[in-house]
Amino acid sequence: MRCLPAVTVAIGVVAVLLPISNARAQAADTIRAQAVDTTGGPELSLDKAMSIAQKNSPDHLQIVEARKTAVARRRAAYGALLPRADAQVQGLYLAQGNTQVAGNGFSFANGSNSEQSSYFIGLTYNIGTSTFLNPKIEQANVRAADADVTNSVSNVRSQIAQDYFTVLGDQAKAQLEDSLIANAQTALQLAKAKLAVGSGISLDVSKAEVNLGTQEVAAIKAKNQVAIDRLTLFQHMGMDQPQNSRLTTTYEVKAPTFTVDSVLALARADNPALEAARTRDESAKLGIKAARGSYLPTLQVSTGVGGFTNSFTNPNFLIGQAAAGVSSCLGQDSIRVGAGLSSLAGQCGALNPDGTLPAAQAAAIRKANNSFPFGFTKQPFQLTATL
């Protein structure tokens, strides 16, 4: 019966301390909940996180751009099956004087400044082993690039999924650590109550205080880990972390139904990295054939049309040359007549009494000289085949 008062006192002390403990625990829980509360923040599902990462990941975007390069090379390889079209327009100004002809040591005199222009339009077609193998090679490279893109998408989604569920796991662990703090606080209050009624010792109170401190440190570490892993998630997504964002996707944890053999068979059939390696192996084999084909003859067929102009800036130079030619012809005709031969004066033309050309002939020479830059004289059609 003597122990009854002691028990009654202990119950009373506990009854007084428990409301205080519950109030402190509730206040602490409120503070911790406010520290990690994301209510009202933007929602982030796993699919949305994966979509954002695919748009922002620099490594993935680099692989996507590499595929565009492969497609352009394939287009160029198919374009090589068509003839190459060439167009050229050239202009030249040549000053008066002696011009050396490169390569043979000869020179010719240019009695007047001249202007020249020319054009050429042609087609060239090269036929060889590589002409027909390069499209196949580039097609294989495009398939490899497609597999690279698929593999990159898979890697990005896998990384984001891993980061996403790591954050969810950290949040669950942080909540667990918070609940353990409340238990440690209750244990400390109970130890103090026992010490107050004489049924406990101060060592139990010290141990409870140490356990509470240890648990609070563990809770702080858990919250820090949540912050670190959330930052890693948004870093891999390629965006700044929005304030109070909430992860909304959850999955049921259940035992797997697949077998090792089924997973290996699926990987061998559909693994994008393996598919990229296979297509690059095919491309390399075709490249060997193309290299061996370089020992075979290559046929080049070319054709085209063109024209040229040549005008002297001083047309009187041409008129003087024509007059000198007529005068020389008439002089030779006089010699023929003096020798008793028939006269060829009709073929030489006529000169004015002052030794100049008639006005009509001089005008015709000036008109013919006025061809620069677009009065082209067409060159004959040409066709060349080279083996």
Helices and strands as residue ranges (DSSP letters): H 3-36, E 43-44, H 46-56, H 58-79, E 84-94, E 97-100, E 107-110, E 114-127, H 129-197, H 202-237, E 246-247, H 260-270, H 272-293, E 299-312, H 315-338, H 345-348, H 359-369, E 377-378, E 382-386
